[in-house]
Amino acid sequence: MDTSQMLKGVIDVAVLAVVADEDGYGYDVVRRLRARGLTDVADASVYGTLRRLYAAGALTSYVVPSEEGPHRRYYGVSDLGRELLGEWCGHWRSFVQAIDGLLAPHTEVLG
Amino acid sequence: MTTIALTPEAEAFLARVREELADLPPDERDELLEDIESHLAEITGEGDAPLAVRLGSAEDFAHELRHSAGLPPRSAPGEPSRLDLARTRATVIGRRAAALPRRLDATVFWRLARGWLLAVAVAVVVGRLGDTRAWSLSHPWLPHAGLRGRAAFIALAAFVVLSFWLARRAAGNGVRIDRAASAVAIVALAPALLHFNSPPRDHIYSYRTVVETQTEPGLVYNGVPLSNIFPFDRAGKPLNDVLLYGSDGQPLTVATQVADPSRRYLVTRRGERLYNSFPVRYFDPGTQRVARPDAGPRVKIPDILTPPLTTQKP
């Protein structure tokens, strides 16, 4: 199944979580999301999301010059970003439990 | 914005994304594009798959970017304004120009040319600009830095090898030295062009030297060939058919390269022409007659006090 539609709802929290682990530039965030299993994440979605979270004050940003290649804009999580992440964690637990409950009987049937 | 060398494909992709975002405020658009530009530079270095396969179409990419960034859909879809098109085109041209040195670096031609230019740079530093110490005289394209013949060729070959070696090293940590070498080579273009435009002055000098040391046939007075000699006696009377000889008995001649039919020669009984009789007289055209046997430069013979010398021989 194409998970890109599902990703749209959770891309913000996924990006926040990755950047909260460690500061990263756009492509770095894309790669880390994919490495964690979100293989369908689109490059453009991540860049757009980073800009939007930054504009909203959830992220900080700084440029790291590079001798070898392009300069990279790194993103880090701000205090507001950490607060949002905390809120999301609470919502996410109850959300996942609800969906799990809905899917549980069908999972057994299909399994 | 930083300028990054992108492949033509990536440039085209970026330009199309830029067009798609043309309606956004410039600052906002530039910030978005700056990240995308770095991204493109990075992913094009990773693999050979076309961008369209990895990122989808530029239009979809821009749409997704706009959507996820929480920006409104494109307000005026369709034709971008003329100004935007011109701007995009100018940006693409600017980028290509900026990327030119790096793209050149990748070519064998540039590595060869750079080797030669590095040799030029050293030769110009060792010798002087436009000096024979900087360039070979026998091979005007060969910078020789005071070396002669084969040594100059070997030095040039060494610089070419150095250029290739630096380019190979640039893939690792040697990129700075490689770029510095390219910069030196580009600077050395100026003296190289200057050299081909006007060869070293010593070339001309050596040419002149050849001319001057050549032996002029005939009589020369203060370096200027003489075409005639007009003898006078002490009373001021012009003399004809005076035979001149050098101290070792050789006739002093005014030879012409082609036998001149109008020149009056003294001819011996054996039929030989004498070239050392002066003044040289010329016949009137078509005749065997000299119209003015006493013609010559106007000279004023001063009053001479010294008594004449007489000779014994007839």
Interface residues (C-beta under 8 A of the other chain):
Chain A: K8 I11 Y25 G26 Y27 A42 D43 A44 S45 V46 Y47 G48 T49 L50 R51 R52 A55 E67 E68 G69 P70 H71 R72 R73
Chain B: T2 I4 E31 L32 E34 D35 I36 E37 S38 H39 A41 E42 I43 G45 R54 L55 G56 D60 F61 A62 E64 L65 R66 H67 S68 A69 G70 L71 V175 R176
